[in-house]
């Protein structure tokens, strides 16, 4: 194998590893959270979340 072919194989291997890393990075990152736009149009009143350690009247 000549030096030129060896260097070309190294470049191709590095490019393939970089492309695979970018693809894997996109797959592994969580999706962006999209905020609900129509929150202000909700007809009722919004109450804050209560203490989750207390049992509510609706729990079984």
Secondary structure as the mmCIF struct_conf table of DSSP 4:
data_model
#
loop_
_struct_conf.conf_type_id
_struct_conf.id
_struct_conf.beg_label_comp_id
_struct_conf.beg_label_asym_id
_struct_conf.beg_label_seq_id
_struct_conf.end_label_comp_id
_struct_conf.end_label_asym_id
_struct_conf.end_label_seq_id
HELX_RH_AL_P HELX_RH_AL_P1 UNK A 3 UNK A 28
BEND BEND1 UNK A 29 UNK A 29
HELX_LH_PP_P HELX_LH_PP_P1 UNK A 30 UNK A 36
HELX_RH_3T_P HELX_RH_3T_P1 UNK A 37 UNK A 41
BEND BEND2 UNK A 43 UNK A 44
TURN_TY1_P TURN_TY1_P1 UNK A 52 UNK A 53
BEND BEND3 UNK A 54 UNK A 54
HELX_LH_PP_P HELX_LH_PP_P2 UNK A 55 UNK A 56
TURN_TY1_P TURN_TY1_P2 UNK A 57 UNK A 58
#
